[in-house]
Amino acid sequence: MVPVLFFREIDVDGDDDWKVFVVYEEENSQYVIYGTRRPEKAIKNGTSNKYGYFRMCFSNVRTIVNYLTHILGQSSAITSNSNIDVTLFIGSDFSSCSEMSAEEVFTEYYGEVNVPSNTLIGYDENHPSNEELTNYMYIISEMTIDE
């Protein structure tokens, strides 16, 4: 089991925009994002999610924080009316499952994020600063979970 951060951006229409899970892979000393964009709009419109699912790796805290700041619309260069839900939860460790696709890992985490006994912290309609995002990254890289 590993600590997992989940960020969900909700746009002004109340629809999900970005959804990303962040984990820290200790054996590779890197942060990994599994994410997608606008899956609910595709479902509502009866179309496939044209954005697909992705997996991105970051070896530097500053770089992942900058990336998250921009995709979640929290950059000072972006005027955003969106809200961010933040959840830290206990999830499965997929770091040794290299054969799993980004969509498969995302789907597994999405099934775990709403299990109440897995939740460590959760904030709705948040606007995390760079400092808060940085602290979250340090938390997941330093936290160990006994099974």
Secondary structure, 3 states (H helix, E strand, C coil): CEEEEEEEEECCCCCEEEEEEEEEEHHHCEEEEEEEECHHHHHHHCCCCCCCEEEEEECCHHHHHHHHHHHCCCCCCCCCCCEEEEEEEEECCCCCCCCCCHHHHHHHHHHHHCCHHHEEEEEEEECCCHHHHHHHHHHHHHCCCCC
